[in-house]
Amino acid sequence: MDGHKTTTSRMRFLAEALFSLNMAFAATSMLFGASLSASLPFIHLEVYLNHLLGITQTDYIRGYFTLWIPSLVLAICLLMLLRFLSGLRITRRIMQSVAGILILLSPTVVWTFGYELHSRWSLQWPYKVIWGEAVFAVICFCVFLRGPREVSLKLGLAGLFGHYTFWYWFAGNGFRCPWSLYWGPVYGDLYGMVLGFSAMLVWSFYAYRTRENPPGIVSAGLSNHVADAS
């Protein structure tokens, strides 16, 4: 029991860390895509760090330091909050269900935000495609959480690979990013797909593990074992 509890605890910490980084990166990408003034201090910081580290700096801003520094700071803050509230039942529920749906729909939200911000192509291409795919992904997500154990893991993993294969095509050659999300290593590019896939994969195994052995059942089993021994 102790070994299982330790493994689950470590898996939860990794799931929380990747969830926090995923959400922070998506939020930072949207914020900087919407407001140049919000990104300017970090652009100046990137130029300074490039000179400090001897990296060639031209008029082109690569965006790595610009995006990743605030994303990491925000992710650490979110992770610390989840760790601080880790003992609450609502936090466990969030990590077992809500966190997964937020990671899953992050690409859809980021792209919708980018097009609404500048193009406003409501209910036109590409929304019919990405929203239709999102509905299908959510159905697979619900089956993964509530379906029979024999098929839920296989269907969940198949839906996960299908979801990020779609977004890999969409973010690559399928359709270009909204121009506001196209500069630098933003979430709407392939960087977000790699991070999102990693976060979703770790979360899926954590959610499946806690579904098979809920914390309440494990605690009850330990209590009964102690009572029997006494």
N, C-alpha and C positions, 0 to 999 in steps of 0.2 A: 504493500500500500504506500509506504513512504517513497519508494522508488518511482511509482507511478505519479504520486503527487508532485515530486520534484521535477520530473520530466514535463508534466503539464504546466507547472509554474514557469519553467524556463521557456516553454513554447509560447505561453501567454505573453511573457515579457518581449519575446522576439516579435510576436504578432502586434503588440502594442507599439513597439518601436517603428516597425515598418508602416503600420497604419498612420502613426503620427507624422512620419516623414512624407508619406503619400499625400495626406491632406494638406500639410504645410506647403509642399511643392505646388500642388494644384491651386491653393489659395494665393500664393505669391505670384504665380504666373498670371492669374486673372487680375490681381491688383495692379501689377506692373503693366499689363496689357491695357488696362483701362486708364491708368494715370501715370504719365511720364514723370510728373513731379514726385511721385512716391518712389520711383526708381532712381532718381537723380543722385541722392546721397550715396547709394550703393554703386552707381556707375563711377562716381568720383573715387570711391574706395577701390574699385577694381583697377582703375588707372594707376592709383597710388601703389597698390600691391604689385601690379605688373612691373612698374619701375623698380620697386624694392627687390623683387625676385629676379630681375633681369629679363623679363619676358618682353619681347618686342611689342610695342604699343603703337598702333596707327589710329586713324580716325574711326576704324571699325571696332565696335565694342563686342567682344565675344559673348559676354553675358554669364560666364561660368561663376565668377565670384559674385557678380551682381545678383544672381538668382539663388545660388546655393547658400550663401552666408545667411541671408534672412530666413531662408527655408529651414536651415539647420537650427537656427535660434528658435524659430516658432515651433519646430518639431520637438525640441528639447523641453520647451515650456509645456506643450501638450502631453508629452510623455510623463513629465513630472506630475502633472495634474492627474493622469490616469493611475500612476503609481500611488499617489497620495490617497486617492479614493478607491484603491483596489479592493479594500475589504468590504465595500458596500455591494449589496446584491444587484442594485441597478447598474453598477459599473460592469459586473460580470455579464449581465444581460446585454448590455450595449456591445461588449466585446464578442459575445456569442452570436449576435444577429445584426444589429444596426451597423457595426463597423464594417461587416462584409458588404452590405448593400451600398454603403458610402464609397468604399473602394471600387466596387463593381461599376457604379454609375459616374465615377469621377471623369472619365474621358467624355462621356455624353454631356455632362454639365459644363466642362471647360469649353468644348466646341460650340455648344449652344450659346454660351455666354459670349464667345468671340464673334459669332455671326450676328447675334442680336445687338451687340454693342456697335457694330459698324455697318452691317449689311441689312439687317432687319428683314430677312427672308422668311418670315413666319409661315409655317405650314407648307413651305416649298422645299425643293431640293436644297440642302441635303437632309433636312429634318425628317422626312418620311423614312429615309434609310436608317439614320442613326436612332431615331425613336423606336422604329420597328424592331431593330436589333436589340435595343435596351429592354423592350417588353419581353422578347424571347429569352434574354439573359436573366431577367427577374423571375420568369417562370422556372427556369432551370435552378435558380437560386432557391426558390421555395421548395422545389422537389428535393434538393440537396438537404435542406434543413428538416423537412417534415416527411419525406418519402420513406419507403422501406429501406432498411440499411443495405440490403443486398444490391439495390440498384442506385441508391442515392449517391454513393461515392463515385461510381463509374460515370453516372450522368453529370454529376457536379464537375468532375475533372474534364469531361468532354465539353461541357458548356464553357468552362474556364478557358480551355485552349481555343475553342471556337470564337469566344468573345474577343480575346486578345489577338487572334489571327486576323479577325475582321478589322480591328483597330490598327494593326500593323500595316495592313493593306491600305486602309483609309488614310492613315497618317503618312504613308509613304507615297506610293504611286496612285492610290485610288482617288484622292482629292486633296488639294492643298489646304494647309492651315489657314484660318482667318489671318489676314495680314498683321493684326495686332498681336497674334500669338506666334508669329513666324520667326521673329528674331531670337537668336540665342537658343540655349538648351531648355526650352520651356516645356511645360507638361503636355501641351498639344502635339509635341514632336515625339520621336521615338524614345526619348529619355523617359517620358512619363509612362510609356507603354511597358518598358522594362521594369520600372519601379512598381507600377500598378500590378503587373503580373506577379512579381516576387511577393508583394504584400498580400495579394489575394491567395496565392498558393500556400503561404505560411498560415494565413488566417483559416483557410479551408481545413487543413490538417488539425489545427487547434480546435475549431468548432466541431469537427467530426469526433475528435478524441473526447471532448467534454460532453458531446451528445451521447456517446456510448457509456461514459462514466461520469455522470453529473456530479459536481462538487458535493451536493447534498447527500447523494447516495454513498459517496466515498466516506464522508464524515460520519454518516449513520452507521456504516459498516465498521469503522474504527471504534465508535462508541459501543456497539454491541459486542465487539471482540474484547474490549476492556472489561465490560460488565460480566461477560462469561468467565473471563480469567479470574475476576475477583470473586 
